[in-house]
Amino acid sequence: MITQSPSTGLTFLRRVLGLDAAVTAVNGLAYVAAGELIGKVLGPDATTLRWPGVFLMIYGAAVAFLAAHPRPAGVVTVVTVNGVWAVGSIVAIPAGLLNLTALGVAWTLAQAAVVAVFAVLQVAGLRRVN
């Protein structure tokens, strides 16, 4: 059995947090800057995309802040928010909350999967550190 030092686990966790932060912030920026165009393709109007976009930029910055720390705290909160986002995205589809096109449904499922993978990797990183 190969064992890893906590510092290796910490490096892994910080990298996953950093990637999560970057993907999240870029996604949010796209929703804010190109909401009208994205809305035409995915379904929701620009206003519906703008507020989640603002949230995603702020959240991405917060996750980047955590990733930059030598011993990031608050990772459980990040995992929880990611889990809620992934589940909420999936629930929003059949609920018809976003007026999604077929491509919008595919995008929503894909981004929910990516966010869920980040959460799983963050849990794995926490386990490696502890």
ABEGO torsion letter per residue (X at the ends): XBBBBAAAAAAAAAAAAAAAAAAAAAAAAAAAAAAAAAAAAAGBBAAAAAAAAAAAAAAAAAAAAAAABABBBGAAAAAAAAAAAAAAAAAAAAAGAAGBBAAAAAAAAAAAAAAAAAAAAAAAAAAAAX
